Amino acid sequence: MDHRWPSRCTPIGDLDLVVVLDDDTMPSSFEEKMKLRQLVRATLRDINEEVPIDLLVYTAAEYDAAMKDPSMFMREIHERGTVVYEVSG
């Protein structure tokens, strides 16, 4: 076990959260993608203080592209994940 980083795991574990933004564009750079992630992370700051969050952020275009030829990881998210909030557009 690697003890270089203190674990923030709680008795209930952590929250694996995938956020799909209502945005039909693909980020043009890694920096743009990280800005989107930082915006979502800032929104979740209060929750993250209570429960550690593993966060993945995709635009709708990125998510759709990933689902055209999904990896096992993306398939598991799509098949076993639970939608906790959705805006119908």
N, C-alpha and C positions, 0 to 999 in steps of 0.2 A: 504494500500500500504506500502511495506517495504522500508524505506529510508536509510537503513544501507549502501547500496552500491550505489554509484552514477550511474545513468543510462547513457549509452553511445549511447542510441538510437538517431538516427538522424531523421530529418523530413521524410526520406524515410524508416525508420526502420533499421533493421539489415539484414544481409545476412546469410541465413541458407545454409551451404555448406557441402555436403557429398563428400569426396574424396575416391575413390576406387583405391588403389595402384596396379600396375601390379606386383603382388607378390602372388604366389600360396601357400604360407605357412601361418600357423596360428601362431600368436605370442605365445611364450611359457610361457609368464608371463605378469602380469600387467605392470611391468617396461618396458618390450620390446614394448608393445602396446603404452605406454606413450612416448617412444623415437620416435616412428613413428609419433605420433601426434605432437611432438615438432619439428621434421624436417619439416613437412608440415606447421605448424604454422610459423616457421622462414621464409619459402619461401613466405608466404603470408603477411609478416610483413608490407610492404608498403601499401597494400590494406587495411589491418586492421587498419591502422592509419587514414584512410579516412572514412571507413564504419565498424561498429562493425560486427564481424563474429562469428556465432555459428558454430563450426567446429566439424564434425564427420569424423573420418578416419578409413577405413577398408582396409584390404588386400583383394585381389580378392577372396581368399579362405573364409575369414570371411563373405564377402558380399554374396557369393554363398550359404554358410551354412545358413545365416539368411533368404535368399529368399526361402529356401526349406520349411520352415514353418513360413512365415512372420507374424510379429505382425502388428497391424493396422498402426503403425508408419512406419514400413518398406514398407508396401504396398502403403501407401500414397507417400513416397519418390519415389518408383518405378513407380507409375502410374501418379503422378502429377509433379514430378521433371523435370527439364530441363537439358539436358546434355550440358555443356558449352565447354568442351574440351574432346576429346577422341582420343587415339592412337590405331590404328588398328595394331594387331600383327599377 
